[in-house]
Amino acid sequence: MKDAQRVVNVLRSYIGREWERVKEIEKQLARDELNQATATPGGQPPASPPAVPSASAPAASGSSLTEADLDRQARAILGVEPDADFPTIRKAYEKLEKRSRPGKFPEGSPESNVAAALRARVDWAFKFLSRHASEVEKRFSSLEID
């Protein structure tokens, strides 16, 4: 029984080491993707995180953004079509929310700051696009009943 336990421990160790290596590769790919998505045309990351649109920004700043402009901007952030239904919007939000978690990066790093700004934009876009969806649709639209 001792030999079998030794084999199990060696396999656990190997799997654990490989798991950590895969996680590091995923983190590096996420950093690279984040840097690529936020890079300026010259290839350098922006000096400051991108601005987060606010639902009250047009009223507060007196800008000329209309409801249609904000809707178009929110759909562009989430990458959904103009005729997308709520489940499609929710899936796009969940995918982007998961990918832009600041906790995936070291605390206080530039990547973490950019991820936080991107997360805020994604949150704003989802709230803006889901403001007209009914509570019933929000709760039950993602259920799959066979």
Protein Blocks (a to p, Z undefined) as FASTA:
>chain_A
ZZmmmmmmmmmmmmmmmmmmmmmmmmmmmmmmmmmmmpcfkopacfbdcddddfklmmmn
opabdfklmmmmmmmmnopafklcfklmmmmmmmmmmmmgfklpcehiaklmmmmmmmmm
mmmmmmmmmmmpcfklmmmmmpccZZ
